[in-house]
């Protein structure tokens, strides 16, 4: 039996670090344009070709944290698809539900890295998604897929009920664009739904950034734990009874791709190990802090023994519950300095 089955698309990612760009912000730094001279030739400081995709990040991250994991994904029968397959085998992720589709190509992304923040150009190949029955697993995690991926939802919900599995849900761009009506059954059956602030705003068609408002909106759709991340401001959760907040670790940031996936991985794995929400937020934050010190979403995914050592070395780092009219007003304190071991 699997501990976790991650379902979603995977990609080949090309990371391009470019310094000769300009950032134009209207008001605050969450409303900016990344600009370059039109028709110009711009030097790239560094280029890395790596493996990416939310589902793959979760599968590899949970395996490093001690879970028996598998990836349910379809890629092209090309060199990039074979590279992805080999990377999973290297991390001992089960590949029985991973398929190389004859005549198809693998998804591709280009990530522009500027001032440690990433802007992603994503290309999803058109997929004729094929359903396969899958075995009993303790957790099912469904994340970013392309157009047509909604055919997976009935199968996932059927297996969740049949095997009494837990469900983690992190809808990607195409899934969010399908709207609440399409996603409603998945949200209603989800044990953890994880989004960032901007994704939550998009889902509910609101400009309101109040975290308490967003968490309530998400929880009211049925998910047991609503989880919303807000970059450098930290992470927030709501279980219908308490609001939770966790600050970030203060670490040197090289590149942020995979920060959200690594956080959610740590959070769900902690729940798997019967930890409470506050402890799960610590695990997620630590995993994310490790990832953003590397280029790409997977190199920094931490192993269980290292995670436990760093948690032990940082006993004062804690998530907390709070009360008040606004999450935003209740969570204004500095990031916690990362104490290495």
N, C-alpha and C positions, 0 to 999 in steps of 0.2 A: 504493500500500500504506500502511496506517495504522501508526503507531508504537504506539499504544495504543487499545484499545476498552474503555470503561468500561461495565459492565452493572449496572443497578440502578434503584431508584426515586428520584425527585426530588420535592421538596416546596415548598410555600409556607411560609415560617417567619415567625412573628410573635415578635419579641424584646421582652419586657416587663421593664424594670428596676424592681424593687420593693425599697424599703429598709425598709418597715414589716413585717418578718418576724422570726422568731426561729429560731435554730439550736440544736437540742438534740442533744448528742452523748453516747453511752453511755460509750465508752472513748476512742478516738482519733478524729480528724476524718474517718476513712473509714467511720464507722458513725454517721451523723447523720440527724435528721429535720428537715425544713424546715416550720415551723409558722406558721399564721396563725389569727386568730380566726374561728371558724365563723359563717357568715351575716353577716359584717361587710362593709363597703365599704372597700376598701383602695386608696390612691392609687398610681398607677403614675408613676414619675419620668420614664420615657422609653419610647417605643414605636417599634420599627422593623419594617417589613415587607420581608423580603428573600427571596432564593432560597436553597434548601438541598437537602439530600439528599447522602449519601455519594458516589454515583456522579457527580453533577454537580460536586461539589467536586474529585474526582479528574480529571475530564475538563477542567475549566477550569484547574486547577492545573498539570497536565502540559502543557497548551497554552502557558501563560505561561512554562514552562520550556523551550520550544522544540520540543516533540513535536507531530506530526500526530495529533490526538486526535479521537475521536468518542464520542458517548453513545448507548447502546442503552437506551431507556427508553420507557415508555408513561404518558401523563398524560391527564387529562380534556380534552375539547374545550370548555373554559371559559376565562374571562378569565385565570385563574391559569396554565393550561396554555400559553396564548399568550404570557404574560409570561415563562415559563420558556424557551420556544422563542427568544424575542427575546434573552434574556440569553446564551444559547449562541452565537447568531449574532454578538453584540457581541464575544465573545471568540474568534471564528473557530473554534469547535468544530464539526466536521462533524455534521450533523443528519439524515443519510440513514436512520439507524436510530431516530430519535426520532419517535414518533407521537402524534397527538391522537385519543384514542378517543371516537367519537361516543356521546353519552348517558352518559358517565362523568365523574366529578369528579376533581380533582387532590388528591393527599395534602396534609395540613395538619399543622403542628406549632406549638405555643406553647412558647416557651422563657422560663422565669423566670430572670432574671439577678440573683443576690444574692451580694454580696461576690466578684464576678468569677467565680463558679462557676455552672454552668447546670443547671437541672432541666427536663427536656423532657417535654412532653405530646404524644404522637405519635398521629396518626390515619391509618391506612393504609386507603384505599378498597379495596373488594373488586375484584380485577383478574381478568379473563379473559386471562391472559398469552398472547400470540401469538408464536410463534417465527418469526424471519426468518433466512435464510442470511446470513452476513456474510463479508466479504472477508478476505484474508490480513492478519494484523497481527502485529507483533513481540511485543506484550504484550496479554494479555486480563486485565482486572481485574474481578472479580465481587464485589459488595458488597450492602448491605442491600436486601432486597425483602420483600414480604408473603407471605401464605399462598399456596401453589401455585407458588412460584418454582422449586421443585426440578426442574421440567420443563426448565429451562435447562441443568442440569448435564451431561446426555449430549451436548447440542449443543456446549457449551463444550469438553468433553474430546475430542470428535471433531475439532473444528477445531484444538485445540492439537496433536493428533497429526498431523493432515493438513498443517498449515503449520509445524510445529515451533516453535510460539509459546511464550513464557514465560507463566506464570499467576500472578497475584496474587490472593489470596483474603482478604476481610475480611467474614466473615458477620455480619449484623445480628441484631437481637433475635429475629425470627421464625425465622430460619435456625438460630440457636443452640438455640432451643427444640425444633427438630426432632430434635436429638440427634446423637451421634457416628455412629450407623449410617447415617443419611441423608447426613451430610457426609463420610463416610470416603473415598470415591473422589476428591472434590475436594481434600481434605487430602493424600491420597497423591500427587496429581499437581501440587500447588502448588509453585511456585518460591519464593514468599514468602507466608507466612500471617501476618497482622497482627491482633493483638487487644490490648486493655488487660488489666490484671491481673484485674479483676473479671469480664470476659468469659471469660478463660481458666479462672478458677476455676469459673464456671458451666458451661462446656463439659465440664469433667472432674469436676464435682460434688465439689469439694474446698474446704475452708476454708484450706488451706495457702497462704500468701503467699510462700513462698520462691521467688525468681525462678529459681534454677537448677532446682528441681523442676518448675516450670511450663514452662520452656523445653524441658526434656527431654521432658516429656509431649507437648508440641506437636510437637516434632521427630520423636518416635517414631511419629507418625501418618503420616509420609512426606514432609512438607514439607521442602524443601531448606534454607530459612532460616526459623527461628521468630523472630518479632519481637513483643516484648511491651513496651508502654509503661506507665509508672507515674506519670503526672502530674508533679508537681514533683520527684519523685525521679529522673526521667530515663527513659532507654530502654535495652532489653536485647535482645540477639540471640544466636542459637546456630545454628551451621552443621553440627553434628555433630562438629566438631573443636575449636573455640574458643568461649568465651563472650566477649561484647563488652558494654561499657557506655559510655553517653554521658550526661554531665550535661546540664542545661538551660542555656539562656541566661537571665541575670538581666535581664528587661525588665519595664516596667510592664504589668500585665495589666488589660485592660478587660473582656474576655469570652472564655470558653474554647471556645465551640462551633466545631467544625471543626479543633481542635488535632490530633486523631488522624489525620484525613484529610490534613491538610497535611503532617504528618510522613511518612506513608506515601507520599504523592506525591513528596516530595523524595527519599526513600529509593529508590523504584523508578526514578525518572528518573535518579538517579546510577548505578544499576546499568545502565540503558540506555546511559549514556555510558561504560560499562566501568570505573567506579570500584569500589574494593573495599568491603567491608562497613563498615569504620571511616569511610571517607569518605562513604559513603551515609548513615550515622547523623548526620554533621555536616550534610549537606544537609537531611535531614529535620528536625533540630532547629532549624536556621535558618528554614526555611519556617514551622514551627509558632510560633516566636518572633515572626515578623512578623504572623501571623494573630491571635494573642491580644491584639495591641495595637489591634484594631478590633472593632466589633460585627459579628457574623455570620461565616460560614465562608469567604467568598470575597474580601472587599475587600482583605485583607492578603496574599493569595496572591502570592508574589513572582515577579518576572521574572528570567530567567537572568542578564542582565548585572548586575543588582543583587545577586543571590546571589553571584556570583563576586567582586564588589567587597568584600562584607562578609566572605566567607571569607578573602580576602587581607588584610583589615584585622584579622583575628583568628587569626593563625598559631598561637597557643598553645592555641587551643580544639581539643581532640582527643578522639575516642573511644579506648578502650583495650581490650586483651584482659586477662584475669586468670585466675588459678587459685585454687582454694580450695574449702572444703566448702560455702560459702554465698555466693551472689551478694549477698545483703543485707549481710553483714559486709564484703564486699570493695569496696563502692561508696559508702562514707560520706565524700564530700567535697563542698564547697560548689558551688553553681551558678557558672557562668562569667559575669563581667560582660560585657555586650554593648557592643562598641566600634563606634560608628557611623562612617560614612565621609563 
